[in-house]
Amino acid sequence: MNTAALFQPFSYKNLQLKNRMVMAPMTRAQSPDGVPTSEVAAYYARRAGAEVGLILSEGTVINRPASKNMKDIPDFHGEAALHAWQKVIDGVHAQNGKMGPQIWHVGNTPIAGSPYPGIPMESPESMSVADIEDTIQQFANAARAAKALGFDCLELHGAHGYLIDQFFWQGTNNRTDEYGGKSIAARNRFAVAVIKAVRAAVGEDFTIIIRLSQWKQQDYTSRIATTPQEMEEWLVPMKEAGVDIFHCSQRRFWEPEFEGSDLNFAGWAKKITGQPTITVGSVGLKGDFLGSFSGQGSEKSDLTELLRRLEREDFDLVAIGRAILADPLWVQKIKEGKTEELNDFSAASMGILY
């Protein structure tokens, strides 16, 4: 198997990567009261030192009430958390790595015990216009902090049923003001406002990524765009607002997005917007993320189909999640052809900072 396509450099604006391999964001919830520890810093540095082209952090939260659903998810605001993130990015850079924080607000997600007793979770339905405007500002503040700390890019989490995605999706956005509506273009307005505010905060040359999905944790069969035309209505305004790279999440990267073409989500996003895209979803494993919790997904798969699509230039970058969580040397072993030495993934890996 010739993996050379995975190890070509990638360059876009300020972002200069040695290869096409991205560590996908994966919630670890091991930052006590929102402050990353030295173990968290070492976890990221290990991957930076093992040939990962770009590291995207676990989801980090903005300064809004109930913006996270577990108290040990890291913050991206406040002196203590930002000081800790400075150590993280310094450690990654010491290993010649590149990294961006993923910035999010979980929205009204199901939780077992709110980390903020007495404070209701926020959702498109519950937020006032003043709440929305402050949330937009807090995304911008977090983005400004990311650039000031020396991160190489940032990612906005607009997928998987979290707050930005809740505004996109007709199933969760029932607003009748300017932040809601029956069309995708109308429901895009919150995301577009966030992107514009973030772009203003970081300047033109700093790379902004947004992670998107059709599926939700609440509904695996849901769709925002059911046709290429609807996808254009969805994605192009975000490109025009300032998104540089679309990170297109699927449960299985090889599944076609629309009938009549084998292009996946990332392939269609690149075709429609002309922007670089990241594909993600069960890379290196036969089962998907959700199945891994019931004992599925530990079996490794080869990369033939992934390489076929990358060589065809369907997408530009490849994000690896569970496989690289279980084995910090995953990219290095792929580069050296040592696939027989790859660690197996198990659900227990989710709870370990390996």
Secondary structure, DSSP 8 states (H G I E B T S, - for coil): ---GGGGS-EEETTEEESSSEEE-------SGGG---HHHHHHHHHHHTTT-SEEEEEEEE-SSTT--SSTTS-BSSSHHHHHHHHHHHHHHHHTT--EEEEEE---S---SS-SSTT-----TTT--HHHHHHHHHHHHHHHHHHHHHT-SEEEEEEEETSHHHHHH-TTT----STT--SSHHHHTHHHHHHHHHHHHHH-TTSEEEEEEEEEESS-TT--S-SSHHHHHHHHHHHHHHT--EEEEE-SSTTS-SSTT----HHHHHHHHH-S-EEEESSTTBSS-TGGGGGT-S-SB--SHHHHHHHHTTS-SEEEE-HHHHH-TTHHHHHHTT-GGG-----GGGGG---
